[in-house]
Each structure stands twice: as structure tokens, then as C-alpha cells.
Amino acid sequence: MSEQKLQKPDGGVKLLISPIHDEEGNLVYFFASQDDVTQYRKLQSLEAAEERLLKEVDHRARNALAVVNGIVRLSRSDDPALYAAAVQERVQALVDAHTLLADRGWREVSLEQIVRQQLDLIGSDRITVEGPEVMVSAQTVQPLALVVHELFINATVHGVLAGPTGTLAVRWEGLEPDNGFKLTWEEANGPSPPPPPHRSGFGALMMNRMIEKQLDGHVRRDWTDTGLIVTITVPDGRQSADTAQPE
């Protein structure tokens, strides 16, 4: 009988059993020993978790760099200083979203955190944010943060927040049974907005690529007499998103 190794299901103890024979080859007895391998198994588990985390961080970093590449390529301005500022602000929005993910251990992040991280920068009492707790996947956080950033910048430069009376309401609801969400961005009480542009700017291009192409969602824009209303629907907030490159 050859040497046998038995291990408890939880991996905490390793049992070694070996047959002992006399000079004639007859089995005399068995020798058994056991080792506590609990710490070794824990170390193996930690190493495996660390490897998975490093792969996830590498994947997210590659996606973030792809977005930065798209930002640099698609941002438009005839003024070099304005161009540099626009790129810097968009990259900072990605950095902030990355920080949220790191703080959460690359797990789900609440939709409210993503929205407030961008809107709280201005601290205006003309902005209201409301909605139930909705968690979105780690893959959704960065593209959604950049979308919110673009809407916010547009509202402060061209929209209702550029004037003294405009208001902004951001609200959302969860979508069952697919763990998705619908977010409504409603600008009101401001000056009459300009007609829809004939040429899509970076913000429109980015929203279409990230929401519709990357997250399989839908973006609807409605221009009213006093402001812009944008409705964003993402059918599955926990789905995987492999690429973040705006085309």
C-alpha cells in the first residue's frame, strides 16, 4: 500500500499515512502524522485574492486610460487654455470615480455617491438630488461619472446654472427585475435654451458611446422652454463593460 495523504474538507489539517514493512516485506503497521496547514491555506487564499484584485485594477486602469485617450482626441476648443482646462476637468472626474472604486474595494458603488461627487463641487441650493438606494457595478462607475460630469459642466456653462434663477433636479429609480436604473436630469426656470446643435459635441458623443454602446442603455434629450431634460436608462447596472473607449 502506497503512502496516502488525507485532508479535511476545510483544508485545516493534512494527514499523512505510510505503511511500514518488515525485512520480509510483510506489513507491520501504519505510521501516521498530521500537520496543521490552516495558516498555509489562508496564505494561499490571500495570494489568490490579491492576484484577482491586481488583474481587476489592471483592467480598470486600461479602461480609464482608453477613456483619457478619447477625451484628449475628441475634446474641442480653438483656445489652447480652454482645451487644456476641459481635458483636465474630465480627467479629474475619472480620478474621482477611481477613488470611489478604490475606497469600495472595487465593488458596487451607490448611484447617489456618483451623482453627488460631481454636483457637490458647486454646493448650490438650486440643485436637488433624490432617489432610492441603487447600487451600480464597478464597471459602470467611471463611465457614469463622466456622463454626470459632462451634464454638470454643460449646465453651468450653457444651461440653467449659468444664470441666477435656474434650478436643477436629479432623480432616479431602480428598474426591476434587472437591477438597472433610470436617471432623470431636469433643468428648469432658466432662459430659453438654444436649439439642439446640428453637430454633436464631445458630451453628446461621449454619452452615446458610454451609455448606449458600452452599457446597452438609452439616452433621451428633450429641450423645453426653460431647460434641458435628459433621461438615461441603463437596463442592468451590474453588467460587465469591457471597453471604455469613446469612438
N, C-alpha and C positions, 0 to 999 in steps of 0.2 A: 504494500500500500504506500503510495507516494505521500509526500508532505501536503497537508491540507491547510488552507487559510480560510477562516470563517470570520465574518464581520457583521456586527449588529446593524440593523437597518438604519439606525440614526448615524452610523459612521463613527461612534464614540469609542469603540473598543475593537481592536484587531486580535483575533485568537489564532495562534499557530499550533498545529498538531502534527507531530512527526512520529512515525513508527520506529521502535528500537529493536534490532535483531541481535541474536547471539552469533557465535562464530560459525554455527552450522546453518545460519540463515533463518532460524525459527524466530517468530515474533515473540518477543518477551513482554514488552509493554509499550505504551504510548507516552511520549513526552509532550506536554502542552505548556504553552506560555501565552500570556496576553499583554498587550500594550494599550495604554490609553492614548488614542490618537485624536482626541477631541480638539485640541489646540491646532493640530496639523490640519484637520478638516476645516476648521474655522479660517485658518490662513488661506487654504485653497479657495474657499468661498469668497473671501475678501479680494483675493487676487483676480478671480473671475469677474466679480462686480466692478473692480477697478478697470479691468480691460474693456468691459461693456461701456462704462462711463466714458473712457477715453475715446472709444470709437464714436459714441454719440456726440461728444464735444467736437471731435474732428469733423463729423458730418455737418453739424450745425455751423461750425466755423467756415467750412467750404461754401455752404449756402449763403451765409452772411457776406462773404467776400464776393460771391456771384451777384448779390444784390448791390453791393457797393460798386461793382463794375458797371451794372446797369444804371445806377444813379449818376455816375460820372459821365457815362455815354449819352444819356437821354436828357439830363438837365440842360436847360436852355437859358441863355441871357447874353445880351450884347455887351453888358458891363462885366468885366472880369471880377470886380469886387462882389457884385451881386451873385454871380455864378458861384464863386468860392463860398459865399455865405450860405447859399441854398444847398450846396453839396455837404457842407459841414453840418448844417441842421439835420439833414436827412440821415447822415451817418450817425449823428448823436442819438437820433430816435432809435436806430438799430442797437446802439450801445446800451441805451436804457432798457430796451427789451431783453437784450442779452443778460443784463444784470438781474432782471426779474427771473429769468430762467435759472441762472446760477443760484440765486437765493432759494429757489424752489427745488433745487436738485434735479433740474431738467425734467420736472414733472408738470402736470397740468397747472395752469395759472387762471385765476378768475378773470372774466371779461371786464369786470369793474376796475380791477387793478390796471389793466392795459389801457383803458379809456382814461382813467384819472391820471395816470402817469404823464400823459400828454397835456390834458386840459388843465391840470392843477398848476401848470407852469405860469399861467396868466393870473390865476386866483381871482377871477371875475365873478361878481354876484349876478351877472347876467347869464351865467351858464348853469343849467341844471342837469344832473346825471342821475338816472334811476333805472332800476331793473332788478330782477331776482338774481340769486346766485347762479351763475352759469360758468362752468369750467371748460376751458378750451385746451387742446393738446399743445404740447411743447412745439410741434411743427407749425402750429397756426399762429403762435405768439408774435414772431417777428414780422411776418407779412401783414398781420392785422394792425400791429403798432405803427407800421409805416403808412398804412391807409389812413388811420386816425390822424396821424401827424399831417398828412397832406390836406385832409379836410380842415384841420385846425388852422394851418397856415393860410389856406385859401380864404377862410372866414375872417381872419384877422387882417389880411391884406386887401382882399376884394369884396368880402362878404359883410354880414351884419355886424361883426365885431369891429369893423373898420370905422363905424360911425358911433354916435353916442347913445343911440336908442335900441339898437338891435339886440335880440336875445337868441340864445342857442339852447336847444333841448336835445339831449342824447338819451335815448331809452332803448331797452332791448327786452327780448323774451326768449325763453328756451323753446326749441322745436322738438316735439316728441314724435315717434319713439327713437329718433336717430341721434339724439344728443347734439343737435345743431342749434343754431340761434338766428334770430333776425334782429338787426340793429338799425334804428332809425335816427338819422341826423337831420334835425329840423331847425332851419334858420327862419326867424320872423322879426317883424317890427323894424325892419331896416329899409334902406332905399330900394327902389326897384332894381333888381339885378339886371345885368346886361344879358342880351340874348345868348343862347347856347353857342359856344365857339364852333366855327366851321372846322378848325384844326385842333385835334386833341393835343393837350399839353402833357407834361410828364405825369401829373397827378392822375389824369384820366387814363392814360396808358398803363400806369402802374396798377391802378385799381382793377382795370380789366384783366391784366395778366395775373395778378396775385389772387384776386377773389374768384374770377371766373375760370381762369386756366389752371391755376395751382390748387385752389381749394374747391373747385367744382361748384362754386357759388354763383350768385347773381347780384348785379348792381343796377339799381334804377335811380335815375336823376329826374326830378321834377322841379321846374322853375315856376314859382308862384309870383304874385305881385310884390311880395315883401321879402322873399328869400328863397333859398335853395333847400330842397328836401331830398336827401339821399337815403335809400333803403338798401341795406346789404343783407343778403340771406346766404348763410353757409349751412348746407344740409347736414353736415357731420363735423362738429367741432373737434372731434378726436381722430380724424382720419390722418393718414400719413401723407406728407408732402415732401417730394424728393428733390425738387429744384426750386430755387427762388430767383432765378434769372429773369428780370423783366426783358421782354424782347423788343 
